[in-house]
Amino acid sequence: MIRAFALHKEREIATRIWHLEGDGIYADCRCEKGQACRADNMIHRPADASRIETQLLRLIREFGEEYDVPEKKIGYLRMITGRVYESQKLSLPPIWKDPEKLAAAQIGFDKIPRR
């Protein structure tokens, strides 16, 4: 999963999590908007493997913009075997780059009934 935090004076004001499922990228948001949050429970159609990183960066930047976080203040951390490491850029776990999983999620997303 990819997890983003919006912080104000080191206090967490919002958390958004994206996870890849069989029918798309699910977004879970915990913020002050509660049930009115339009991003919570949103399902995104995943891009293909060559563009998935760009798609996730866009989602992270949109989250930052929503909370007035300048792009230069966006930092990246990666958890490896329970330890957190700083990173210069977004580093996606292998599942996010698996062409077969992404293609299956795209097909699953396309099958979701639209209202």
The first five atom37 places (N, CA, C, CB, O) and aatype in JSON, in Angstrom:
{
  "aatype": [12, 9, 1, 0, 13, 0, 10, 8, 11, 6, 1, 6, 9, 0, 16, 1, 9, 17, 8, 10, 6, 7, 3, 7, 9, 18, 0, 3, 4, 1, 4, 6, 11, 7, 5, 0, 4, 1, 0, 3, 2, 12, 9, 8, 1, 14, 0, 3, 0, 15, 1, 9, 6, 16, 5, 10, 10, 1, 10, 9, 1, 6, 13, 7, 6, 6, 18, 3, 19, 14, 6, 11, 11, 9, 7, 18, 10, 1, 12, 9, 16, 7, 1, 19, 18, 6, 15, 5, 11, 10, 15, 10, 14, 14, 9, 17, 11, 3, 14, 6, 11, 10, 0, 0, 0, 5, 9, 7, 13, 3, 11, 9, 14, 1, 1],
  "atom_mask": [
    [1, 1, 1, 1, 1],
    [1, 1, 1, 1, 1],
    [1, 1, 1, 1, 1],
    [1, 1, 1, 1, 1],
    [1, 1, 1, 1, 1],
    [1, 1, 1, 1, 1],
    [1, 1, 1, 1, 1],
    [1, 1, 1, 1, 1],
    [1, 1, 1, 1, 1],
    [1, 1, 1, 1, 1],
    [1, 1, 1, 1, 1],
    [1, 1, 1, 1, 1],
    [1, 1, 1, 1, 1],
    [1, 1, 1, 1, 1],
    [1, 1, 1, 1, 1],
    [1, 1, 1, 1, 1],
    [1, 1, 1, 1, 1],
    [1, 1, 1, 1, 1],
    [1, 1, 1, 1, 1],
    [1, 1, 1, 1, 1],
    [1, 1, 1, 1, 1],
    [1, 1, 1, 0, 1],
    [1, 1, 1, 1, 1],
    [1, 1, 1, 0, 1],
    [1, 1, 1, 1, 1],
    [1, 1, 1, 1, 1],
    [1, 1, 1, 1, 1],
    [1, 1, 1, 1, 1],
    [1, 1, 1, 1, 1],
    [1, 1, 1, 1, 1],
    [1, 1, 1, 1, 1],
    [1, 1, 1, 1, 1],
    [1, 1, 1, 1, 1],
    [1, 1, 1, 0, 1],
    [1, 1, 1, 1, 1],
    [1, 1, 1, 1, 1],
    [1, 1, 1, 1, 1],
    [1, 1, 1, 1, 1],
    [1, 1, 1, 1, 1],
    [1, 1, 1, 1, 1],
    [1, 1, 1, 1, 1],
    [1, 1, 1, 1, 1],
    [1, 1, 1, 1, 1],
    [1, 1, 1, 1, 1],
    [1, 1, 1, 1, 1],
    [1, 1, 1, 1, 1],
    [1, 1, 1, 1, 1],
    [1, 1, 1, 1, 1],
    [1, 1, 1, 1, 1],
    [1, 1, 1, 1, 1],
    [1, 1, 1, 1, 1],
    [1, 1, 1, 1, 1],
    [1, 1, 1, 1, 1],
    [1, 1, 1, 1, 1],
    [1, 1, 1, 1, 1],
    [1, 1, 1, 1, 1],
    [1, 1, 1, 1, 1],
    [1, 1, 1, 1, 1],
    [1, 1, 1, 1, 1],
    [1, 1, 1, 1, 1],
    [1, 1, 1, 1, 1],
    [1, 1, 1, 1, 1],
    [1, 1, 1, 1, 1],
    [1, 1, 1, 0, 1],
    [1, 1, 1, 1, 1],
    [1, 1, 1, 1, 1],
    [1, 1, 1, 1, 1],
    [1, 1, 1, 1, 1],
    [1, 1, 1, 1, 1],
    [1, 1, 1, 1, 1],
    [1, 1, 1, 1, 1],
    [1, 1, 1, 1, 1],
    [1, 1, 1, 1, 1],
    [1, 1, 1, 1, 1],
    [1, 1, 1, 0, 1],
    [1, 1, 1, 1, 1],
    [1, 1, 1, 1, 1],
    [1, 1, 1, 1, 1],
    [1, 1, 1, 1, 1],
    [1, 1, 1, 1, 1],
    [1, 1, 1, 1, 1],
    [1, 1, 1, 0, 1],
    [1, 1, 1, 1, 1],
    [1, 1, 1, 1, 1],
    [1, 1, 1, 1, 1],
    [1, 1, 1, 1, 1],
    [1, 1, 1, 1, 1],
    [1, 1, 1, 1, 1],
    [1, 1, 1, 1, 1],
    [1, 1, 1, 1, 1],
    [1, 1, 1, 1, 1],
    [1, 1, 1, 1, 1],
    [1, 1, 1, 1, 1],
    [1, 1, 1, 1, 1],
    [1, 1, 1, 1, 1],
    [1, 1, 1, 1, 1],
    [1, 1, 1, 1, 1],
    [1, 1, 1, 1, 1],
    [1, 1, 1, 1, 1],
    [1, 1, 1, 1, 1],
    [1, 1, 1, 1, 1],
    [1, 1, 1, 1, 1],
    [1, 1, 1, 1, 1],
    [1, 1, 1, 1, 1],
    [1, 1, 1, 1, 1],
    [1, 1, 1, 1, 1],
    [1, 1, 1, 1, 1],
    [1, 1, 1, 0, 1],
    [1, 1, 1, 1, 1],
    [1, 1, 1, 1, 1],
    [1, 1, 1, 1, 1],
    [1, 1, 1, 1, 1],
    [1, 1, 1, 1, 1],
    [1, 1, 1, 1, 1],
    [1, 1, 1, 1, 1]
  ],
  "atom_positions": [
    [[0.83, -1.18, 0.0], [0.0, 0.0, 0.0], [0.87, 1.23, 0.0], [-0.94, 0.0, 1.2], [2.02, 1.2, 0.43]],
    [[0.31, 2.3, -0.48], [0.97, 3.6, -0.48], [0.2, 4.47, 0.5], [1.02, 4.24, -1.94], [-1.02, 4.6, 0.39]],
    [[0.9, 5.06, 1.44], [0.25, 5.84, 2.49], [0.82, 7.26, 2.48], [0.46, 5.18, 3.89], [2.03, 7.47, 2.44]],
    [[-0.1, 8.24, 2.51], [0.32, 9.65, 2.54], [-0.27, 10.31, 3.79], [-0.14, 10.41, 1.24], [-1.4, 10.03, 4.19]],
    [[0.52, 11.18, 4.38], [0.08, 11.92, 5.56], [0.16, 13.41, 5.28], [0.95, 11.55, 6.8], [1.11, 13.88, 4.66]],
    [[-0.83, 14.14, 5.73], [-0.76, 15.6, 5.73], [-0.56, 16.0, 7.18], [-2.08, 16.27, 5.1], [-1.36, 15.68, 8.05]],
    [[0.53, 16.72, 7.41], [0.89, 17.12, 8.77], [0.85, 18.64, 8.89], [2.28, 16.59, 9.15], [1.16, 19.37, 7.94]],
    [[0.46, 19.09, 10.06], [0.52, 20.52, 10.38], [1.15, 20.64, 11.75], [-0.92, 21.18, 10.34], [0.61, 20.15, 12.74]],
    [[2.31, 21.3, 11.8], [3.05, 21.43, 13.05], [3.24, 20.07, 13.71], [2.33, 22.38, 14.02], [3.04, 19.9, 14.92]],
    [[3.64, 19.09, 12.88], [3.92, 17.72, 13.3], [2.69, 16.98, 13.82], [4.97, 17.73, 14.37], [2.81, 15.92, 14.43]],
    [[1.51, 17.52, 13.57], [0.26, 16.85, 13.95], [-0.4, 16.35, 12.67], [-0.7, 17.82, 14.75], [-0.56, 17.11, 11.71]],
    [[-0.78, 15.09, 12.67], [-1.41, 14.49, 11.5], [-2.83, 15.03, 11.37], [-1.42, 12.95, 11.61], [-3.63, 14.94, 12.3]],
    [[-3.14, 15.6, 10.19], [-4.49, 16.1, 9.97], [-5.26, 15.25, 8.96], [-4.44, 17.54, 9.49], [-6.49, 15.33, 8.89]],
    [[-4.54, 14.45, 8.17], [-5.21, 13.56, 7.22], [-4.26, 12.45, 6.81], [-5.71, 14.35, 5.98], [-3.04, 12.64, 6.75]],
    [[-4.84, 11.3, 6.53], [-4.1, 10.16, 6.02], [-4.88, 9.58, 4.85], [-3.86, 9.08, 7.13], [-6.08, 9.36, 4.95]],
    [[-4.19, 9.34, 3.77], [-4.82, 8.69, 2.62], [-3.98, 7.49, 2.25], [-4.98, 9.67, 1.4], [-2.76, 7.56, 2.18]],
    [[-4.66, 6.37, 2.01], [-4.0, 5.12, 1.68], [-4.54, 4.62, 0.35], [-4.2, 4.06, 2.81], [-5.76, 4.59, 0.13]],
    [[-3.63, 4.21, -0.53], [-4.02, 3.61, -1.79], [-3.53, 2.18, -1.8], [-3.47, 4.41, -3.01], [-2.37, 1.92, -1.47]],
    [[-4.4, 1.25, -2.17], [-3.98, -0.14, -2.28], [-4.55, -0.75, -3.54], [-4.42, -0.94, -1.04], [-5.68, -0.46, -3.94]],
    [[-3.76, -1.61, -4.16], [-4.12, -2.25, -5.4], [-4.9, -3.51, -5.11], [-2.88, -2.56, -6.25], [-4.44, -4.4, -4.39]],
    [[-6.09, -3.58, -5.68], [-6.96, -4.75, -5.53], [-7.27, -5.32, -6.91], [-8.27, -4.39, -4.78], [-6.79, -4.8, -7.92]],
    [[-8.03, -6.36, -6.96], [-8.37, -7.01, -8.23], [-9.25, -6.19, -9.14], [0.0, 0.0, 0.0], [-9.4, -6.52, -10.32]],
    [[-9.82, -5.12, -8.61], [-10.68, -4.3, -9.47], [-10.33, -2.82, -9.4], [-12.13, -4.49, -9.09], [-11.19, -1.96, -9.62]],
    [[-9.08, -2.51, -9.1], [-8.64, -1.13, -9.15], [-7.79, -0.71, -7.96], [0.0, 0.0, 0.0], [-7.41, -1.52, -7.11]],
    [[-7.52, 0.58, -7.94], [-6.78, 1.18, -6.84], [-7.8, 1.81, -5.89], [-5.73, 2.25, -7.35], [-8.52, 2.73, -6.27]],
    [[-7.85, 1.31, -4.69], [-8.78, 1.82, -3.69], [-8.11, 2.91, -2.88], [-9.29, 0.69, -2.77], [-6.94, 2.79, -2.5]],
    [[-8.84, 3.97, -2.62], [-8.35, 5.05, -1.76], [-9.17, 5.06, -0.48], [-8.43, 6.43, -2.49], [-10.4, 5.1, -0.52]],
    [[-8.49, 5.03, 0.63], [-9.11, 5.18, 1.94], [-8.58, 6.46, 2.54], [-8.83, 3.93, 2.88], [-7.36, 6.66, 2.58]],
    [[-9.47, 7.32, 3.01], [-9.03, 8.59, 3.57], [-9.59, 8.74, 4.99], [-9.48, 9.77, 2.68], [-10.76, 8.45, 5.25]],
    [[-8.74, 9.18, 5.87], [-9.13, 9.51, 7.24], [-8.78, 10.97, 7.44], [-8.42, 8.58, 8.31], [-7.61, 11.33, 7.59]],
    [[-9.81, 11.81, 7.43], [-9.56, 13.24, 7.53], [-10.72, 13.92, 8.27], [-9.38, 13.87, 6.13], [-11.67, 13.26, 8.69]],
    [[-10.62, 15.23, 8.42], [-11.62, 15.98, 9.16], [-12.97, 16.04, 8.44], [-11.11, 17.38, 9.42], [-13.97, 16.43, 9.04]],
    [[-13.01, 15.67, 7.17], [-14.25, 15.73, 6.41], [-15.18, 14.56, 6.73], [-13.94, 15.74, 4.91], [-16.38, 14.61, 6.46]],
    [[-14.62, 13.51, 7.32], [-15.43, 12.35, 7.69], [-16.1, 11.74, 6.47], [0.0, 0.0, 0.0], [-15.46, 11.54, 5.44]],
    [[-17.38, 11.43, 6.59], [-18.11, 10.79, 5.5], [-18.29, 11.69, 4.29], [-19.46, 10.34, 5.98], [-18.63, 11.21, 3.21]],
    [[-18.07, 12.98, 4.45], [-18.21, 13.92, 3.33], [-16.97, 13.92, 2.42], [-18.45, 15.31, 3.86], [-16.98, 14.58, 1.38]],
    [[-15.93, 13.2, 2.8], [-14.71, 13.17, 2.01], [-14.97, 12.44, 0.7], [-13.54, 12.5, 2.8], [-15.33, 11.26, 0.69]],
    [[-14.79, 13.14, -0.4], [-15.04, 12.56, -1.72], [-13.96, 11.56, -2.12], [-15.13, 13.65, -2.76], [-14.21, 10.7, -2.97]],
    [[-12.79, 11.65, -1.52], [-11.69, 10.74, -1.87], [-11.82, 9.39, -1.19], [-10.36, 11.38, -1.51], [-11.29, 8.39, -1.67]],
    [[-12.52, 9.35, -0.05], [-12.64, 8.1, 0.7], [-13.48, 7.1, -0.09], [-13.27, 8.35, 2.09], [-14.53, 7.45, -0.63]],
    [[-13.01, 5.88, -0.16], [-13.67, 4.78, -0.88], [-13.71, 4.99, -2.38], [-15.07, 4.61, -0.36], [-14.5, 4.35, -3.07]],
    [[-12.87, 5.87, -2.89], [-12.77, 6.08, -4.33], [-11.99, 4.93, -4.94], [-12.08, 7.45, -4.66], [-11.03, 4.44, -4.35]],
    [[-12.41, 4.49, -6.12], [-11.69, 3.46, -6.85], [-11.17, 4.09, -8.14], [-12.61, 2.21, -7.15], [-11.92, 4.7, -8.9]],
    [[-9.88, 3.92, -8.37], [-9.23, 4.46, -9.57], [-8.85, 3.3, -10.49], [-7.98, 5.3, -9.19], [-8.46, 2.23, -10.04]],
    [[-8.98, 3.54, -11.78], [-8.5, 2.55, -12.75], [-6.98, 2.67, -12.82], [-9.17, 2.77, -14.17], [-6.46, 3.75, -13.11]],
    [[-6.26, 1.58, -12.57], [-4.81, 1.67, -12.6], [-4.27, 1.86, -14.01], [-4.2, 0.44, -11.97], [-4.8, 1.31, -14.98]],
    [[-3.21, 2.62, -14.1], [-2.48, 2.77, -15.36], [-1.69, 1.49, -15.6], [-1.54, 4.02, -15.34], [-1.61, 0.62, -14.73]],
    [[-1.1, 1.38, -16.78], [-0.25, 0.22, -17.03], [1.09, 0.38, -16.3], [-0.02, 0.02, -18.56], [1.36, 1.43, -15.71]],
    [[1.9, -0.65, -16.35], [3.13, -0.68, -15.56], [4.08, 0.48, -15.87], [3.85, -1.98, -15.79], [4.8, 0.95, -14.99]],
    [[4.08, 0.95, -17.1], [5.0, 2.03, -17.46], [4.52, 3.4, -16.96], [5.18, 2.07, -18.96], [5.3, 4.36, -16.94]],
    [[3.23, 3.49, -16.56], [2.69, 4.78, -16.13], [2.12, 4.78, -14.71], [1.62, 5.21, -17.07], [1.62, 5.8, -14.25]],
    [[2.2, 3.65, -14.02], [1.59, 3.56, -12.69], [2.28, 4.49, -11.69], [1.64, 2.12, -12.17], [1.61, 5.08, -10.84]],
    [[3.59, 4.63, -11.78], [4.29, 5.52, -10.85], [3.82, 6.97, -11.05], [5.83, 5.42, -11.06], [3.6, 7.69, -10.07]],
    [[3.67, 7.39, -12.29], [3.18, 8.73, -12.59], [1.77, 8.93, -12.04], [3.2, 8.99, -14.11], [1.46, 9.99, -11.49]],
    [[0.93, 7.91, -12.17], [-0.43, 8.0, -11.65], [-0.42, 8.16, -10.13], [-1.23, 6.75, -12.05], [-1.15, 9.0, -9.6]],
    [[0.38, 7.39, -9.44], [0.43, 7.48, -7.98], [1.04, 8.8, -7.52], [1.22, 6.32, -7.4], [0.6, 9.37, -6.53]],
    [[2.04, 9.28, -8.23], [2.59, 10.6, -7.9], [1.53, 11.68, -8.05], [3.8, 10.92, -8.8], [1.46, 12.61, -7.24]],
    [[0.7, 11.57, -9.09], [-0.38, 12.54, -9.29], [-1.37, 12.48, -8.13], [-1.11, 12.27, -10.62], [-1.81, 13.51, -7.63]],
    [[-1.73, 11.27, -7.69], [-2.66, 11.12, -6.57], [-2.06, 11.72, -5.29], [-3.0, 9.63, -6.35], [-2.76, 12.37, -4.52]],
    [[-0.77, 11.5, -5.08], [-0.1, 12.06, -3.9], [-0.07, 13.58, -3.98], [1.34, 11.5, -3.78], [-0.33, 14.26, -2.99]],
    [[0.25, 14.11, -5.14], [0.29, 15.58, -5.31], [-1.09, 16.2, -5.12], [0.85, 15.94, -6.69], [-1.21, 17.26, -4.51]],
    [[-2.12, 15.54, -5.64], [-3.48, 16.05, -5.46], [-3.85, 16.08, -3.98], [-4.49, 15.19, -6.24], [-4.5, 17.02, -3.51]],
    [[-3.46, 15.06, -3.26], [-3.69, 15.01, -1.82], [-2.96, 16.17, -1.14], [-3.21, 13.65, -1.23], [-3.53, 16.85, -0.29]],
    [[-1.7, 16.39, -1.53], [-0.94, 17.5, -0.98], [-1.59, 18.84, -1.27], [0.0, 0.0, 0.0], [-1.66, 19.7, -0.39]],
    [[-2.05, 19.03, -2.49], [-2.71, 20.28, -2.87], [-3.98, 20.5, -2.04], [-3.06, 20.28, -4.36], [-4.28, 21.63, -1.64]],
    [[-4.69, 19.43, -1.79], [-5.92, 19.51, -1.0], [-5.65, 20.08, 0.4], [-6.58, 18.13, -0.88], [-6.5, 20.75, 0.98]],
    [[-4.46, 19.79, 0.92], [-4.1, 20.24, 2.26], [-3.01, 21.32, 2.24], [-3.63, 19.06, 3.09], [-2.32, 21.53, 3.23]],
    [[-2.88, 21.99, 1.12], [-1.92, 23.1, 0.96], [-0.49, 22.71, 1.32], [-2.35, 24.27, 1.83], [0.24, 23.49, 1.93]],
    [[-0.11, 21.51, 0.94], [1.27, 21.06, 1.15], [2.03, 21.34, -0.14], [1.33, 19.53, 1.54], [1.73, 20.74, -1.17]],
    [[3.02, 22.23, -0.1], [3.8, 22.51, -1.31], [4.54, 21.25, -1.77], [4.8, 23.66, -1.06], [4.96, 20.43, -0.95]],
    [[4.69, 21.11, -3.07], [5.35, 19.92, -3.6], [6.75, 19.73, -3.03], [5.43, 20.0, -5.11], [7.18, 18.6, -2.82]],
    [[7.46, 20.83, -2.77], [8.82, 20.71, -2.22], [8.81, 20.17, -0.79], [9.51, 22.08, -2.25], [9.86, 19.77, -0.28]],
    [[7.66, 20.16, -0.15], [7.56, 19.64, 1.22], [7.14, 18.17, 1.25], [6.56, 20.47, 2.03], [7.05, 17.57, 2.32]],
    [[6.87, 17.6, 0.09], [6.48, 16.19, 0.04], [7.74, 15.34, 0.16], [5.71, 15.86, -1.28], [8.67, 15.47, -0.63]],
    [[7.75, 14.48, 1.15], [8.87, 13.57, 1.38], [8.42, 12.14, 1.18], [0.0, 0.0, 0.0], [7.23, 11.84, 1.22]],
    [[9.38, 11.26, 0.95], [9.07, 9.85, 0.71], [9.81, 8.98, 1.71], [9.44, 9.45, -0.73], [11.0, 9.17, 1.98]],
    [[9.09, 8.04, 2.24], [9.65, 7.06, 3.17], [9.31, 5.68, 2.63], [9.1, 7.25, 4.63], [8.32, 5.5, 1.92]],
    [[10.14, 4.73, 2.96], [9.88, 3.35, 2.55], [10.1, 2.45, 3.74], [10.78, 2.94, 1.36], [11.09, 2.6, 4.47]],
    [[9.19, 1.51, 3.95], [9.34, 0.57, 5.05], [9.84, -0.76, 4.49], [7.99, 0.38, 5.81], [9.25, -1.34, 3.59]],
    [[10.95, -1.21, 5.05], [11.53, -2.48, 4.65], [11.78, -3.28, 5.92], [12.86, -2.28, 3.83], [12.51, -2.84, 6.81]],
    [[11.16, -4.43, 5.98], [11.25, -5.33, 7.14], [11.09, -4.57, 8.46], [12.6, -6.07, 7.14], [11.88, -4.72, 9.4]],
    [[10.05, -3.74, 8.5], [9.71, -3.04, 9.74], [10.51, -1.79, 10.03], [0.0, 0.0, 0.0], [10.24, -1.12, 11.03]],
    [[11.48, -1.45, 9.2], [12.28, -0.25, 9.42], [11.94, 0.79, 8.35], [13.8, -0.58, 9.4], [11.68, 0.44, 7.2]],
    [[11.94, 2.04, 8.74], [11.59, 3.13, 7.84], [12.86, 3.81, 7.35], [10.66, 4.15, 8.55], [13.77, 4.12, 8.12]],
    [[12.9, 4.03, 6.03], [14.05, 4.68, 5.4], [13.56, 5.86, 4.56], [14.84, 3.67, 4.52], [12.52, 5.77, 3.91]],
    [[14.31, 6.94, 4.58], [13.99, 8.07, 3.72], [14.41, 7.74, 2.3], [14.68, 9.37, 4.21], [15.38, 7.03, 2.07]],
    [[13.66, 8.28, 1.35], [13.96, 8.07, -0.05], [13.84, 9.39, -0.79], [13.02, 7.0, -0.67], [13.07, 10.27, -0.38]],
    [[14.59, 9.55, -1.86], [14.55, 10.78, -2.65], [13.32, 10.84, -3.55], [15.81, 10.91, -3.49], [12.93, 11.91, -4.01]],
    [[12.72, 9.68, -3.81], [11.56, 9.62, -4.7], [10.65, 8.48, -4.28], [12.01, 9.45, -6.17], [10.98, 7.68, -3.41]],
    [[9.5, 8.44, -4.91], [8.55, 7.36, -4.65], [9.17, 6.05, -5.09], [7.21, 7.61, -5.38], [9.7, 5.94, -6.2]],
    [[9.11, 5.06, -4.24], [9.64, 3.73, -4.55], [8.5, 2.73, -4.37], [10.86, 3.38, -3.62], [8.1, 2.42, -3.26]],
    [[8.0, 2.24, -5.49], [6.84, 1.36, -5.45], [7.24, -0.09, -5.17], [6.07, 1.44, -6.76], [8.24, -0.58, -5.7]],
    [[6.45, -0.77, -4.34], [6.67, -2.21, -4.15], [6.4, -2.95, -5.46], [5.75, -2.76, -3.01], [5.66, -2.46, -6.31]],
    [[6.99, -4.12, -5.63], [6.88, -4.86, -6.9], [5.45, -5.1, -7.39], [7.55, -6.17, -6.76], [5.21, -5.11, -8.59]],
    [[4.5, -5.3, -6.48], [3.13, -5.58, -6.91], [2.57, -4.46, -7.79], [2.23, -5.77, -5.69], [1.76, -4.71, -8.68]],
    [[3.0, -3.23, -7.53], [2.51, -2.08, -8.29], [3.09, -2.04, -9.71], [2.85, -0.79, -7.57], [2.57, -1.32, -10.56]],
    [[4.13, -2.79, -9.97], [4.77, -2.78, -11.28], [4.54, -4.07, -12.06], [6.25, -2.55, -11.13], [5.08, -4.25, -13.15]],
    [[3.74, -4.97, -11.5], [3.47, -6.26, -12.13], [2.44, -6.07, -13.25], [2.96, -7.3, -11.08], [1.27, -5.79, -12.96]],
    [[2.85, -6.2, -14.52], [1.93, -5.96, -15.63], [0.68, -6.84, -15.59], [2.64, -6.18, -16.93], [-0.41, -6.38, -15.94]],
    [[0.82, -8.09, -15.16], [-0.32, -8.99, -15.11], [-1.32, -8.55, -14.04], [0.14, -10.42, -14.83], [-2.53, -8.56, -14.29]],
    [[-0.84, -8.17, -12.86], [-1.74, -7.71, -11.79], [-2.43, -6.41, -12.18], [-0.95, -7.52, -10.47], [-3.62, -6.23, -11.91]],
    [[-1.69, -5.52, -12.82], [-2.28, -4.25, -13.25], [-3.34, -4.49, -14.33], [-1.2, -3.3, -13.76], [-4.4, -3.88, -14.31]],
    [[-3.03, -5.38, -15.29], [-3.99, -5.67, -16.35], [-5.25, -6.3, -15.76], [-3.37, -6.62, -17.41], [-6.36, -5.97, -16.18]],
    [[-5.09, -7.2, -14.8], [-6.25, -7.83, -14.16], [-7.07, -6.79, -13.4], [-5.8, -8.94, -13.2], [-8.3, -6.83, -13.43]],
    [[-6.4, -5.85, -12.73], [-7.11, -4.8, -12.0], [-7.83, -3.86, -12.97], [-6.13, -4.0, -11.12], [-8.92, -3.37, -12.67]],
    [[-7.24, -3.61, -14.13], [-7.91, -2.78, -15.14], [-9.18, -3.47, -15.64], [-6.96, -2.49, -16.32], [-10.23, -2.83, -15.77]],
    [[-9.07, -4.76, -15.92], [-10.24, -5.52, -16.37], [-11.3, -5.54, -15.29], [-9.84, -6.97, -16.75], [-12.49, -5.35, -15.57]],
    [[-10.89, -5.77, -14.05], [-11.83, -5.76, -12.92], [-12.51, -4.41, -12.77], [0.0, 0.0, 0.0], [-13.72, -4.34, -12.55]],
    [[-11.74, -3.33, -12.91], [-12.31, -1.99, -12.81], [-13.34, -1.77, -13.92], [-11.2, -0.92, -12.89], [-14.42, -1.22, -13.67]],
    [[-13.0, -2.18, -15.11], [-13.91, -1.98, -16.26], [-15.22, -2.74, -16.09], [-13.23, -2.42, -17.55], [-16.22, -2.38, -16.71]],
    [[-15.23, -3.79, -15.27], [-16.44, -4.57, -15.03], [-17.33, -4.02, -13.93], [-16.07, -5.96, -14.7], [-18.45, -4.48, -13.75]],
    [[-16.83, -3.03, -13.18], [-17.62, -2.46, -12.09], [-18.82, -1.74, -12.69], [-16.75, -1.47, -11.21], [-18.66, -0.89, -13.57]],
    [[-20.03, -2.06, -12.23], [-21.21, -1.36, -12.75], [-21.15, 0.13, -12.41], [-22.51, -1.99, -12.18], [-20.82, 0.51, -11.29]],
    [[-21.47, 0.95, -13.37], [-21.49, 2.41, -13.18], [-22.9, 2.86, -12.91], [-20.92, 3.14, -14.42], [-23.87, 2.31, -13.44]],
    [[-23.0, 3.88, -12.07], [-24.32, 4.43, -11.75], [-24.7, 5.47, -12.75], [-24.35, 5.02, -10.34], [-25.78, 6.06, -12.65]]
  ]
}
